[in-house]
């Protein structure tokens, strides 16, 4: 069963799926001050071309804890090209 993106119970190691196929695995979860998930860092590709795009939680469609899957809104190619740094909020 899916959860809302504000709860986003994704865990490190979960498989990340885009609308058109697998993207990678959750490498780390970045939380906000209120302890809600703000971003997911996803390991994509293989060495030596491995990337770690930072995915905003607003792109999370559903999380299936039983299967360990995170479904994202968006295409694999576009998501893999997201920046590898989280935005700085001052």
N, C-alpha and C positions, 0 to 999 in steps of 0.2 A: 504494500500500500504506500502511496506517495505521501510526502509531507510537504508543508508549505516551505518556501525558501527562507523564511525568517527563522525557522527551527533548524533546517538543513543539517540533519544528523549524519553527515558524511564522516567517514573515518579514514585514517591513513591506510592505504593499501586497497581501498575500494576501486573497482574498475569504473572508468569514466567513459561514457558513451555519448557521442554527438548524434544529431538527427540522421546522419548518413554513415554511422559506423563507430568502431572503437577509437578513442582518442589517447588513452593512457591510464595511469593510476594516480590516485591522490598521494602526493608526496608529503604535504603538510596542510594544516587548516589554520587560517589566520582569523582570529576572533576580534570583535570590537570590544570597547570598554564595557558594554552591557552583556558580554559573553555570548553574543549571537555570532554565527558564522558570517564573516564579512567577505572572505576570499578563500578559494581553494588553489593551492599550487599543485599543478598536474605535471608529472613526468611523461614527456612524449618522445617518441623516436628512440633510436638506439645509439649507443656510443659509436662514433665520436660526435654525432649530430644530435645528441639529446638536448632537449629544451625543457624549460620549466615555466610555461606561461601561467600568469596569475589570473584566475577566472573569478569574476565577481559573483557573489551568491545570487544576484538577480537573474543570472542565466541558468540557474539550477531549476529544472522542471520538476523532477521527482527524485527521491532517494529510496531505493529498495534495500533495506537493511538485511533482509533475509538472504538475498542473493549477492549483496555487497556491490550493487550497481548505483551509479549516479548518472542520471540522464540530463543532458544539457540542451538548452535551446541554441540552435546554431549549427553550422556546418563544420566538419572536422578541419578543413583547411583554414577557415577563418579563425577558429578557436585556437589552433596551434600557432597562429601568427600573433596572438595577443602579446603584449609586453611581458617581460620576465620580472618586472618590478611592480610593487603595489603603489598606487598613488599616495602621495604624502598629503595629509590633511593637517593644516595648521590652525 
